[in-house]
Amino acid sequence: MVMVKATQVEYIGFSGSETAHVIIWKLLDKKIAKTICYTAEEVEEQLKLHAWKFDGYEVLSDENF
């Protein structure tokens, strides 16, 4: 067994960019999934890729969190 000290562990992903937008995907009037986006361009890209799969969506921006 190998013991690792907490000082040797590198944490990844906890102090990254702040979320700018969240897309809530809806199907049959239920909120079933969400996508986290960091730029407006990323929101447009995700909508083009995934909007056809769902009945609707709601985009929340960082002002609405």
C-alpha positions as CSV (number, residue, x, y, z in Angstrom):
1,M,0.0,0.0,0.0
2,V,1.3,3.5,-0.9
3,M,0.4,6.4,1.3
4,V,0.1,9.8,-0.4
5,K,0.3,13.1,1.4
6,A,-2.3,15.7,0.7
7,T,0.5,18.1,-0.5
8,Q,1.4,15.7,-3.3
9,V,-2.1,15.6,-4.8
10,E,-2.8,18.0,-7.7
11,Y,-6.4,19.1,-7.9
12,I,-7.8,19.8,-11.4
13,G,-10.9,21.7,-12.4
14,F,-11.9,23.4,-9.1
15,S,-10.6,26.9,-9.9
16,G,-11.3,27.3,-13.6
17,S,-13.3,29.8,-15.5
18,E,-16.6,31.0,-14.2
19,T,-19.8,29.7,-15.8
20,A,-21.3,32.3,-18.1
21,H,-24.4,30.4,-19.4
22,V,-26.4,27.3,-18.6
23,I,-28.7,25.7,-21.2
24,I,-31.6,23.7,-19.7
25,W,-32.8,21.1,-22.2
26,K,-36.6,20.3,-22.0
27,L,-38.4,17.2,-23.3
28,L,-42.2,16.7,-22.8
29,D,-42.3,19.7,-20.4
30,K,-39.6,18.2,-18.2
31,K,-36.1,19.6,-17.6
32,I,-34.0,16.6,-18.4
33,A,-30.4,17.9,-19.0
34,K,-28.1,20.9,-18.7
35,T,-25.1,22.1,-20.6
36,I,-22.6,24.5,-19.0
37,C,-21.1,27.1,-21.3
38,Y,-18.4,29.7,-20.8
39,T,-18.9,32.0,-23.8
40,A,-21.8,33.2,-25.9
41,E,-20.2,31.5,-28.9
42,E,-20.2,28.2,-27.1
43,V,-23.9,28.6,-26.4
44,E,-24.6,29.1,-30.1
45,E,-22.5,26.1,-31.0
46,Q,-24.3,23.9,-28.5
47,L,-27.7,25.0,-29.6
48,K,-26.8,24.2,-33.2
49,L,-25.6,20.8,-32.2
50,H,-28.3,19.7,-29.8
51,A,-31.5,21.7,-30.1
52,W,-33.1,19.2,-32.6
53,K,-33.0,16.5,-29.9
54,F,-35.3,18.3,-27.5
55,D,-38.8,20.0,-27.4
56,G,-37.3,23.2,-26.1
57,Y,-34.6,24.8,-24.1
58,E,-33.9,27.7,-21.7
59,V,-30.7,29.7,-21.5
60,L,-29.7,31.1,-18.2
61,S,-26.9,33.7,-18.1
62,D,-24.7,34.6,-15.2
63,E,-27.0,37.5,-14.3
64,N,-29.8,35.0,-13.7
65,F,-28.0,32.5,-11.4
